[in-house]
Amino acid sequence: MNIENVHAMNQLAGPQAELDHHLKTHHVDLASERLGGETLACSDDFFAEMENLLKPGRGIFIEDKYTERGKWMDGWESRRSYGRDNGREYDWCVIKLGCTGVIKGVDVDTNYFRGNAPQSVSIEACHSATEPDANTQWHTLLAQSPVAAHSQNPFAIDNHKPWTHVRLNIFPDGGVARLRVYGDVTVDWSQFLPGEPIDLAFIKNGAKALLVSDMFFSDKNNLIMPGRGKDMGDGWETKRRRDPGPDWSIVKLACPGRVQKLLIDTCHFKGNFPDTFLLEGINTDSDDFTGDGQSGWQPLIAKTKLHAHREHLFICELLNTDTVFTHVRLSIFPDGGISRMRVFGTPAER
């Protein structure tokens, strides 16, 4: 068996695969660099820097790449410890979450760490307005649990409190390629002025992409991420349809609100932007949608032409601006890619 095949044999199956799919589908990676996640401190990162933990993807392996300290690894890796008497009892890394949120699960991914993965891990969390220090009270979310080498290791978390930081503990030492902290964003609404317009579809404000017709080329949550897309892969793009369409994306707004302004950005989509789009809204207590079969949608923007690689701003064209909506549905005809959608409005009374 060649080494490429050995590296590839780490796909999840059974209940672990189901848990991984559920976390990725229904929750947000609160620790993502894109949302502002940051590694603050660690016990040791002699072989590989702690910052790698939050990078995109699962980590790569370069066969003959070495540094002055040893084998180059795409993850966080500590030097060997020799126990409590002659070294560290365990290694740890403190991460500031990009968004305060309720944690529903974690994935401790040891991809390519085959002979140097930790034996077990635990996860702790705190809620702190400042950087954690020696006096910080940490709460255990995941008790010490065994992990497999060169594999994703997803764990469900049963906790309902919002947290700002997590601490990954690895026993006794070793390397972790990536850490994903899945959960739901919690917003401190006291930080917004009464009546202040906000982006109701912004992921950091608590919006969530619930369901899409297709995301063959890129993830549904890209549509509501911070900033403009960095390239064509940093947007929501569907495969080519062979019918009139449309493709659609349903986004749960950060809170019920009235829509006042819309921005549709086709940045980087030059030969594959949608021809036209429309936007609809609905007010419902349920997140259980069946796509375009759902009744009760009201128009917010009538079917409108789009252009390549451009920000499209709509104010006067908006309909039903006095209606409170909880979700919006973006439909694109017949298919294609959109980088970002911004739905500005005022929150309804909470």
Order of alpha helices (4+ residues) and beta strands (2+ residues): alpha-alpha-beta-beta-beta-beta-beta-alpha-beta-beta-beta-beta-beta-beta-beta-beta-beta-beta-beta-beta-beta-beta-beta-beta-beta
